[in-house]
Amino acid sequence: MFSQKPSKKRSNDFMDGPDAESLLSDQLQEKLILDSPYERSKRNGRLNILLHIAIISFYGIIAILLLLWAAKLRGTKCACEIGAVYSPAKTAVEYQKQIINHKVFEESNFKGMPRPEVDDAWENLLQSLQDNDIRVQKQDLEKANLKSVPLNDEKGGYFVTLDVYHTLHCVNHIRKSYYSDYYHNPNPVAQQREHFDHCIDLLRQTLMCHGDISLHPFEWIDEYRFPWPTEQTEHQCRNWDKLVAWSKEHSIPNLEGPILTHPTLGISWRGDEPDWATGVATSRSSFTSPFRK
């Protein structure tokens, strides 16, 4: 009366017979192949290749970033060259392009006949000499293979200056000697000549030491048939303001008193020493040694 319900077993009839056995056999064979040492080795090989590619890419990116950083650093700071002389002021060195003026007849507050503007310009420039009494530490002198006079105060350290200030002092000394009728020098003529000769030879040595290799081109000018040197040249220069700022940061504000004491002659500056040039008693704030005058 009622039709017979299909057996659940009938729903799985497609799994029965040779086809099911063949399918199971294929799956088992595929599993055995995938689990074989050869296939595992091949899969591991691909993973190793991908891992090596990732590692090489990572280090390649790091290398590129380091090269870019080094190139940027070289653009503003001088890399220490082989045989370079150590100075703690190298931390302040920043290079920049700067035009140097060679014009003969162009006015400047640093040249020409003595006048208040010229004196003010040189006074402001050399005012930094007051900040060139510099304190460095023992390790700085050791790195530079130097010895110097110790400072006898709570901060300790040693007394040095930056050599560029000595060179500037010499330039100003020669300038004043050229206008000796205006800038009277009370020292004996023989002593003055010794000082001039010293300054001239110091400038020679300094210029040859730095050996500026900037190119100086020529041009044609009217009514002169020989090449004429151009009036402006571009140079790689150290940022002067940064050097002055470094000097101020490391300067010794006052050298009077026992901070500098000669081993046998006692305190170097007591505050009543005569000026080297005038013989008039003066304080350390206005006193200038033969190194500076």
Summary of the structure (lengths in Angstrom):
residues: 293
radius of gyration: 40.1
end to end distance: 135.7
largest distance: 149.4
contacts: 613
relative contact order: 0.10
helix: 48%
strand: 15%
